[in-house]
Amino acid sequence: MNRRIYMDNAATSFPKPEGVMAAMNDYSTRLGASPGRGAYAEAQESGKLMYRCRERINELIGGSNPDHVIFTLNTSDALNMAIRGIIHPGAKKRHVITTWLDHNSILRPFNMMASMGDVEQTRVKCDPVTGLVDPEEIKKAIRPDTGLIALLHGSNVSGTVQPIREIGAIAKEHGIPYLVDAAQSLGHIPVDVEADHIDLLAFPGHKGLLGPLGTGALYIKPGVEKMMRTVREGGTGSFSELDVQPEFMPDRFEAGSHNAIGIIGLSEGVKWILDKGVDQLWAHELELMKVMIEALNDRDRMPNLKLFGPQGVEDRCGVFSIRIDGYDQPVTLSDVLEKKYGVLTRSGIHCAPLAHKTIGTHDLGGTTRLSFGPFLSIADVKHAANAISEVCIASAEKSAVGQ
C-alpha cells in the first residue's frame, strides 16, 4: 500500500502550505535573531515578521487590536493563561460553567483548581446523540458568582459545533467573561470574535491555521486584560530596567524569548488561509463532509457501523468518530485502515473522557476518528469511505459465519 491518506488533522494538520517551511528556512538561515532582543537589522526584521503574524491572525478572527494576540505554546497553554488569569484565589467570582463535551485542556485546569478550593464548577450536559449543548441550559447555570463561561467550539470527538454566538450573547447579557476553545474550528470555520461575543479565544497554530507544532495564541478582547492576572513573568526585551512585568500588551502576557521560527512559519499558514478565504475553505470541507456522511449512513455498505455526533453537515465540522461491530478495540480498526488501505486515523479517548461518556463510548475504549484538512480531496474521502465499507462488510460476514 503506497497510498497514504492523512486523516488525523484534528491532532495536527498535514501537509502544510509550501510557504510555511520556506519562511522557517529563511528565518533559520538568513536571520536567526531573537525578536525584540536587539537593535541590529536581523533582530528588527524578525520582530516585524512576528508582528505580521499578529496582524494576520487579528484579521482572520475579526479582532480589534493585533497587540492583543498573545503567542503561546499551544491551545492548552492559551487556555491555562485565560482560565488562571480570570479565576484565581483573589477573584471575587470563582464559579465557572463548562460542558461535558470539553477537552481535558479545559477540564484539567478547572479540576486542579477545584481540588485546591479555588473554583466551583457547573458542567452542563450535552445531547447524547448530537453532542449539542442547549444555550438555555447555560443560562440556567449562571449564578451571581459566575466568573467565567468556557467551552469548546468544535468537538475533537463527535465533530459537534456548538452555538457559540448564542451562548456568547448570554454571557454578554450577564457581564460574564466568555472563553472559547477554537482548537478544532479556527481555520476551518469562520470565527468572528466581535459578532460571536468572545472575550477570550484560545487556539493552536498547528491545526487549522496550518503552522508548525509548538505554536498557538490567545486573543484577549481589549479591556478584558484588566480583569486578568499574569500566570508567568520574565524577560520581555522591553523596560528591562524594571523588575516587574510591563503592563502594556502584548508584553504583559508574553514572558521569555519567543518561538520565532514557529511563529514566522505560522504567519505563512495564516496568510495561505486569508488568501484562499476561510469561507471557501469551509465550503470545501462541507463538500467533503457531505461525501463522508452519505457513505457512512449507507446501511447496505455500512451495515454494522455507528457514526457519532450530528448525522448531517449541520452543527458539525470535519471530525468523524465511528465504531464497527466486531472491532471491540478502536485501535485495531485504525491498524487495519492504515496497513490495508493507507488511511491514517486516531483511536482512543482523544483527551476528552466526558465527551466519550456523553456518547456512550468511554468504557468501550473510545472510537476511531477521521478528521479533515484543506488538502484532502473528494477522491481521498471516497477512498476512505470505501475502505471502511470493505471492513464493515468483511466484519459482518465474519460475524454471520460465527453465528
LUMGU-976485 format. One record per residue (C-alpha): y, z, x; residue number from 1; residue in one letter. Coordinates in nm, 4 decimals. Layout:
REM residues N
v,w,u,num,residu
Y,Z,X,NUM,a
...
***
This chain:
REM residues 403
v,w,u,num,residu
0.0000,0.0000,0.0000,1,m
0.3072,-0.1282,0.1868,2,n
0.5476,-0.0966,-0.1030,3,r
0.7293,0.2379,-0.1090,4,r
0.9458,0.3174,-0.4117,5,i
1.1586,0.6265,-0.3648,6,y
1.1888,0.8209,-0.6910,7,m
1.2962,1.1618,-0.5646,8,d
1.6716,1.1133,-0.5878,9,n
1.7063,1.4481,-0.7662,10,a
1.6190,1.6101,-0.4313,11,a
1.8352,1.3790,-0.2193,12,t
1.9409,1.0182,-0.2599,13,s
1.7795,0.7411,-0.0591,14,f
1.8700,0.4905,0.0658,15,p
2.2386,0.5407,0.1443,16,k
2.5076,0.2701,0.1438,17,p
2.5376,0.0979,0.4817,18,e
2.8913,0.2289,0.5259,19,g
2.7700,0.5889,0.5364,20,v
2.5723,0.5546,0.8573,21,m
2.8308,0.3180,1.0062,22,a
3.1069,0.5767,0.9571,23,a
2.8940,0.8571,1.1001,24,m
2.8022,0.6448,1.4010,25,n
3.1667,0.5522,1.4586,26,d
3.2699,0.9158,1.4493,27,y
2.9937,1.0284,1.6836,28,s
3.0509,0.7524,1.9394,29,t
3.4287,0.6995,1.9231,30,r
3.5915,1.0223,1.8026,31,l
3.3710,1.3314,1.8256,32,g
3.6605,1.5739,1.7829,33,a
3.6824,1.8736,1.5511,34,s
3.9345,1.8025,1.2715,35,p
4.2391,2.0286,1.2772,36,g
4.1493,2.1775,1.6155,37,r
4.3659,1.9663,1.8438,38,g
4.6876,1.7623,1.8668,39,a
4.5301,1.4691,2.0525,40,y
4.4658,1.1369,1.8776,41,a
4.0924,1.1750,1.8192,42,e
4.1303,1.5145,1.6512,43,a
4.4175,1.3855,1.4390,44,q
4.2218,1.0792,1.3263,45,e
3.9170,1.2946,1.2462,46,s
4.1397,1.5118,1.0290,47,g
4.2774,1.2094,0.8455,48,k
3.9275,1.0749,0.7798,49,l
3.8202,1.4118,0.6426,50,m
4.1244,1.4294,0.4164,51,y
4.0483,1.0806,0.2884,52,r
3.7161,1.2211,0.1665,53,c
3.9035,1.4905,-0.0284,54,r
4.1232,1.2240,-0.1841,55,e
3.8293,1.0085,-0.2860,56,r
3.6399,1.2987,-0.4416,57,i
3.9545,1.4108,-0.6222,58,n
3.9945,1.0597,-0.7642,59,e
3.6312,1.0438,-0.8730,60,l
3.6423,1.3704,-1.0685,61,i
3.9929,1.3301,-1.2094,62,g
4.1239,1.6250,-1.0120,63,g
4.4916,1.7057,-0.9701,64,s
4.5062,1.8009,-0.6016,65,n
4.2842,1.6892,-0.3085,66,p
4.3589,2.0196,-0.1313,67,d
4.1519,2.1908,-0.3994,68,h
3.8363,2.0058,-0.2924,69,v
3.6657,2.2686,-0.0762,70,i
3.3927,2.1409,0.1543,71,f
3.0653,2.3351,0.1524,72,t
2.7152,2.3026,0.2946,73,l
2.5598,2.2026,-0.0380,74,n
2.5727,2.2896,-0.4095,75,t
2.4130,2.6316,-0.3578,76,s
2.6872,2.7184,-0.1115,77,d
2.9547,2.5950,-0.3536,78,a
2.8066,2.7914,-0.6437,79,l
2.7903,3.1102,-0.4391,80,n
3.1540,3.0642,-0.3393,81,m
3.2545,3.0230,-0.7044,82,a
3.0323,3.2953,-0.8508,83,i
3.1073,3.5623,-0.5916,84,r
3.4711,3.4613,-0.5799,85,g
3.5211,3.5212,-0.9539,86,i
3.2694,3.8025,-1.0191,87,i
3.2707,4.0971,-0.7772,88,h
3.2770,4.4786,-0.7867,89,p
3.6559,4.4834,-0.8147,90,g
3.6739,4.2343,-1.1019,91,a
3.7776,4.3701,-1.4424,92,k
3.5464,4.1336,-1.6328,93,k
3.1913,4.1173,-1.4989,94,r
2.9874,3.9790,-1.7869,95,h
2.8592,3.6249,-1.7337,96,v
2.6982,3.3637,-1.9560,97,i
2.4338,3.1229,-1.8239,98,t
2.1463,2.9260,-1.9785,99,t
1.7700,2.9062,-1.9471,100,w
1.7860,2.5566,-1.8001,101,l
1.9859,2.6595,-1.4953,102,d
1.8697,2.6115,-1.1375,103,h
1.7942,2.9010,-0.9021,104,n
2.1269,2.8285,-0.7342,105,s
2.2878,2.9885,-1.0392,106,i
2.0090,3.2289,-1.1360,107,l
1.9505,3.3912,-0.7988,108,r
2.3088,3.4894,-0.7122,109,p
2.3528,3.6478,-1.0539,110,f
2.0161,3.8225,-1.0351,111,n
2.1021,3.9661,-0.6950,112,m
2.4391,4.0838,-0.8220,113,m
2.2778,4.2318,-1.1343,114,a
2.0307,4.4271,-0.9205,115,s
2.3302,4.5881,-0.7497,116,m
2.5030,4.6650,-1.0788,117,g
2.7834,4.4171,-1.0144,118,d
2.7270,4.1941,-1.3167,119,v
2.5827,4.1846,-1.6687,120,e
2.4198,3.8621,-1.7841,121,q
2.3604,3.6828,-2.1105,122,t
2.1251,3.3871,-2.0791,123,r
2.1476,3.1501,-2.3725,124,v
1.8163,2.9866,-2.4612,125,k
1.7830,2.6102,-2.4905,126,c
1.5901,2.3951,-2.7351,127,d
1.2291,2.3837,-2.6044,128,p
1.1973,2.0120,-2.6834,129,v
1.5302,1.8641,-2.5787,130,t
1.6475,2.1386,-2.3452,131,g
1.9914,2.1290,-2.5062,132,l
2.1999,2.4424,-2.5452,133,v
2.3967,2.4837,-2.8669,134,d
2.7664,2.5348,-2.7844,135,p
2.7885,2.7745,-3.0784,136,e
2.5334,2.9991,-2.9058,137,e
2.7566,3.0066,-2.6003,138,i
3.0455,3.1047,-2.8257,139,k
2.8423,3.3834,-2.9876,140,k
2.7538,3.5243,-2.6447,141,a
3.1181,3.5769,-2.5466,142,i
3.2272,3.9398,-2.5100,143,r
3.5652,4.0970,-2.4352,144,p
3.4474,4.1484,-2.0773,145,d
3.3082,3.7960,-2.0219,146,t
3.4446,3.6807,-1.6882,147,g
3.2582,3.3535,-1.6316,148,l
3.0568,3.0846,-1.8098,149,i
2.8314,2.8971,-1.5674,150,a
2.5816,2.6258,-1.6446,151,l
2.4026,2.3181,-1.5176,152,l
2.5288,1.9784,-1.6357,153,h
2.2186,1.7634,-1.5845,154,g
1.8771,1.9291,-1.5622,155,s
1.6720,1.8656,-1.2493,156,n
1.3611,1.9334,-1.4603,157,v
1.3983,1.7741,-1.8044,158,s
1.6882,1.5383,-1.7394,159,g
1.8800,1.7057,-2.0221,160,t
2.2567,1.6531,-2.0074,161,v
2.4417,1.9456,-2.1593,162,q
2.7544,1.9033,-2.3767,163,p
2.9872,2.0328,-2.1063,164,i
3.3053,1.9125,-2.2766,165,r
3.2358,2.1057,-2.5965,166,e
3.1411,2.4170,-2.4016,167,i
3.4457,2.3750,-2.1805,168,g
3.6698,2.3693,-2.4868,169,a
3.5176,2.7017,-2.5966,170,i
3.5742,2.8532,-2.2533,171,a
3.9338,2.7323,-2.2505,172,k
3.9965,2.8674,-2.6012,173,e
3.8841,3.2127,-2.4887,174,h
4.0521,3.2004,-2.1483,175,g
3.7242,3.2306,-1.9579,176,i
3.6724,3.0564,-1.6198,177,p
3.4207,2.7734,-1.6554,178,y
3.1846,2.6761,-1.3720,179,l
2.9756,2.3573,-1.3914,180,v
2.6859,2.2746,-1.1586,181,d
2.7008,1.8951,-1.1263,182,a
2.4140,1.8615,-0.8789,183,a
2.2329,1.6002,-1.0899,184,q
2.5281,1.4361,-1.2609,185,s
2.8185,1.3642,-1.0284,186,l
2.7977,1.0073,-0.9032,187,g
2.5610,0.9177,-1.1862,188,h
2.7601,1.0167,-1.4949,189,i
3.1392,1.0067,-1.5381,190,p
3.2836,1.3578,-1.4966,191,v
3.6496,1.4396,-1.5614,192,d
3.7442,1.7969,-1.4750,193,v
4.0552,1.7861,-1.6949,194,e
3.9006,1.6282,-2.0034,195,a
3.5891,1.8460,-1.9659,196,d
3.7997,2.1648,-1.9243,197,h
3.6241,2.2505,-1.5970,198,i
3.7775,2.5217,-1.3788,199,d
3.5164,2.5104,-1.1017,200,l
3.2957,2.2107,-1.0258,201,l
3.0142,2.2530,-0.7716,202,a
2.8284,1.9501,-0.6407,203,f
2.6270,1.8164,-0.3452,204,p
2.7318,1.5366,-0.1163,205,g
2.3781,1.4181,-0.0513,206,h
2.2582,1.3367,-0.4033,207,k
2.4609,1.1270,-0.6465,208,g
2.7516,1.0928,-0.4020,209,l
2.5151,0.9209,-0.1541,210,l
2.6274,1.1128,0.1539,211,g
2.4133,1.2911,0.4153,212,p
2.2350,1.6238,0.3781,213,l
2.4402,1.9283,0.4700,214,g
2.7411,1.8261,0.2629,215,t
2.8829,1.9430,-0.0696,216,g
3.2023,2.0682,-0.2276,217,a
3.3608,2.2994,-0.4806,218,l
3.6607,2.1793,-0.6771,219,y
3.8860,2.4676,-0.7781,220,i
4.1365,2.3870,-1.0508,221,k
4.4895,2.4710,-0.9332,222,p
4.5699,2.8252,-1.0377,223,g
4.2078,2.9384,-1.0532,224,v
4.2103,3.0191,-0.6812,225,e
4.4477,3.3059,-0.7624,226,k
4.1635,3.4675,-0.9594,227,m
3.9190,3.4388,-0.6704,228,m
3.8475,3.6362,-0.3600,229,r
3.7138,3.4780,-0.0427,230,t
3.3472,3.5287,0.0432,231,v
3.3777,3.4287,0.4080,232,r
3.6607,3.4382,0.6558,233,e
3.7109,3.2930,1.0008,234,g
3.8838,3.0306,1.2082,235,g
4.0757,2.7532,1.0342,236,t
4.2818,2.5990,1.3120,237,g
4.5908,2.6973,1.1131,238,s
4.8084,3.0068,1.1565,239,f
4.5886,3.1189,1.4438,240,s
4.8368,3.3941,1.5211,241,e
4.7260,3.5735,1.2016,242,l
4.4102,3.7851,1.1903,243,d
4.3711,3.7388,0.8133,244,v
4.2665,3.4318,0.6173,245,q
4.5509,3.1925,0.5256,246,p
4.6477,3.1905,0.1588,247,e
4.7062,2.8165,0.1198,248,f
4.4477,2.5602,0.0146,249,m
4.2018,2.4411,0.1341,250,p
4.2089,2.6731,0.4382,251,d
4.1764,2.9844,0.2234,252,r
3.8143,2.8949,0.1431,253,f
3.7129,2.6914,0.4489,254,e
3.6249,2.9099,0.7469,255,a
3.4896,2.7698,1.0697,256,g
3.4522,2.4188,1.2082,257,s
3.3679,2.1507,0.9563,258,h
3.0631,1.9269,0.9390,259,n
3.2945,1.6404,1.0310,260,a
3.0256,1.3795,1.0853,261,i
2.8676,1.4593,0.7484,262,g
3.1975,1.4672,0.5587,263,i
3.3062,1.1348,0.7095,264,i
2.9728,0.9863,0.6029,265,g
3.0126,1.1402,0.2566,266,l
3.3546,0.9789,0.2268,267,s
3.1959,0.6342,0.2528,268,e
2.9357,0.7256,-0.0092,269,g
3.2138,0.8227,-0.2498,270,v
3.4054,0.5052,-0.1620,271,k
3.0985,0.2992,-0.2488,272,w
3.0816,0.4695,-0.5900,273,i
3.4532,0.4184,-0.6542,274,l
3.4270,0.0515,-0.5551,275,d
3.1256,-0.0081,-0.7810,276,k
3.2702,0.2048,-1.0605,277,g
3.0857,0.5104,-1.1895,278,v
3.0851,0.3582,-1.5402,279,d
2.8944,0.0559,-1.4098,280,q
2.6537,0.2720,-1.2127,281,l
2.5891,0.4816,-1.5221,282,w
2.5285,0.1639,-1.7263,283,a
2.2696,0.0552,-1.4676,284,h
2.0979,0.3929,-1.4821,285,e
2.0897,0.3728,-1.8623,286,l
1.9088,0.0381,-1.8366,287,e
1.6533,0.1894,-1.6010,288,l
1.6105,0.4882,-1.8330,289,m
1.5502,0.2632,-2.1350,290,k
1.2729,0.0796,-1.9500,291,v
1.1068,0.4039,-1.8404,292,m
1.1339,0.5793,-2.1767,293,i
0.9961,0.2817,-2.3665,294,e
0.6977,0.2728,-2.1312,295,a
0.6330,0.6480,-2.1356,296,l
0.6438,0.6565,-2.5145,297,n
0.3839,0.3780,-2.5481,298,d
0.0792,0.5677,-2.6795,299,r
-0.1523,0.2719,-2.6156,300,d
-0.0630,0.2597,-2.2469,301,r
0.0016,0.6323,-2.2042,302,m
-0.2456,0.7980,-2.4446,303,p
-0.2578,1.1318,-2.2664,304,n
0.0925,1.1633,-2.1212,305,l
0.3556,1.4228,-2.2098,306,k
0.7220,1.3442,-2.1413,307,l
0.9502,1.6465,-2.1410,308,f
1.3134,1.6582,-2.2420,309,g
1.5042,1.4156,-2.4664,310,p
1.2844,1.1310,-2.5845,311,q
1.5648,0.8735,-2.5731,312,g
1.8570,0.7924,-2.3443,313,v
2.0950,1.0128,-2.5414,314,e
2.1643,1.3528,-2.3831,315,d
1.9702,1.2749,-2.0672,316,r
2.0036,1.1454,-1.7126,317,c
1.7534,0.9606,-1.4962,318,g
1.5252,1.2573,-1.4288,319,v
1.1784,1.2451,-1.5885,320,f
0.9201,1.5223,-1.5918,321,s
0.5679,1.4327,-1.7008,322,i
0.2180,1.5730,-1.7239,323,r
-0.1057,1.3800,-1.7729,324,i
-0.4189,1.5311,-1.9271,325,d
-0.6829,1.5627,-1.6580,326,g
-0.4296,1.6411,-1.3853,327,y
-0.4050,2.0187,-1.4013,328,d
-0.2072,2.0331,-1.0776,329,q
0.1037,1.8124,-1.0839,330,p
0.0878,1.7675,-0.7068,331,v
-0.2441,1.5837,-0.7500,332,t
-0.0703,1.3270,-0.9676,333,l
0.2063,1.2894,-0.7098,334,s
-0.0572,1.2317,-0.4430,335,d
-0.2239,0.9541,-0.6444,336,v
0.1063,0.7860,-0.7262,337,l
0.2022,0.7813,-0.3596,338,e
-0.1271,0.6836,-0.1970,339,k
-0.2406,0.4252,-0.4508,340,k
0.0884,0.2860,-0.5805,341,y
0.3576,0.3808,-0.3277,342,g
0.5635,0.5719,-0.5838,343,v
0.7283,0.8798,-0.4305,344,l
0.7767,1.1744,-0.6674,345,t
0.8121,1.5520,-0.6537,346,r
0.5869,1.8008,-0.8287,347,s
0.6126,2.1722,-0.8963,348,g
0.8594,2.4179,-1.0486,349,i
1.1636,2.2460,-0.8918,350,h
1.3524,2.5721,-0.8216,351,c
1.4053,2.6181,-1.1963,352,a
1.1495,2.8691,-1.3299,353,p
1.3301,2.9408,-1.6574,354,l
1.3617,2.5691,-1.7304,355,a
0.9853,2.5346,-1.6942,356,h
0.9338,2.8384,-1.9151,357,k
1.1572,2.6718,-2.1735,358,t
0.9474,2.3543,-2.1836,359,i
0.6169,2.5426,-2.1504,360,g
0.5060,2.4272,-1.8056,361,t
0.5775,2.7312,-1.5890,362,h
0.2245,2.8715,-1.5993,363,d
0.0768,2.5227,-1.5539,364,l
0.2296,2.4673,-1.2121,365,g
0.5252,2.2665,-1.3414,366,g
0.5489,1.8913,-1.3785,367,t
0.5552,1.5687,-1.1823,368,t
0.9130,1.4435,-1.1559,369,r
1.0532,1.0950,-1.1089,370,l
1.4285,1.0635,-1.0525,371,s
1.6501,0.7579,-1.0265,372,f
1.9189,0.6359,-0.7886,373,g
2.1517,0.3348,-0.7886,374,p
1.9397,0.1211,-0.5580,375,f
1.6374,0.1190,-0.7880,376,l
1.5739,-0.1977,-0.9868,377,s
1.4145,-0.2634,-1.3230,378,i
1.1189,-0.4100,-1.1311,379,a
1.0820,-0.0803,-0.9437,380,d
1.0800,0.1172,-1.2682,381,v
0.8274,-0.1191,-1.4261,382,k
0.6037,-0.0819,-1.1217,383,h
0.6186,0.2977,-1.1507,384,a
0.5544,0.2818,-1.5268,385,a
0.2549,0.0513,-1.4755,386,n
0.1198,0.2879,-1.2105,387,a
0.1491,0.5841,-1.4475,388,i
-0.0174,0.3794,-1.7227,389,s
-0.3146,0.2953,-1.5000,390,e
-0.3526,0.6612,-1.4054,391,v
-0.3341,0.7632,-1.7726,392,c
-0.5955,0.5135,-1.8867,393,i
-0.8308,0.5987,-1.5984,394,a
-0.7940,0.9700,-1.6746,395,s
-0.8585,0.9130,-2.0475,396,a
-1.1703,0.7058,-1.9732,397,e
-1.2999,0.9701,-1.7353,398,k
-1.2433,1.2377,-1.9970,399,s
-1.4252,1.0293,-2.2607,400,a
-1.7265,0.9849,-2.0332,401,v
-1.7306,1.3576,-1.9618,402,g
-1.7465,1.4350,-2.3317,403,q
***
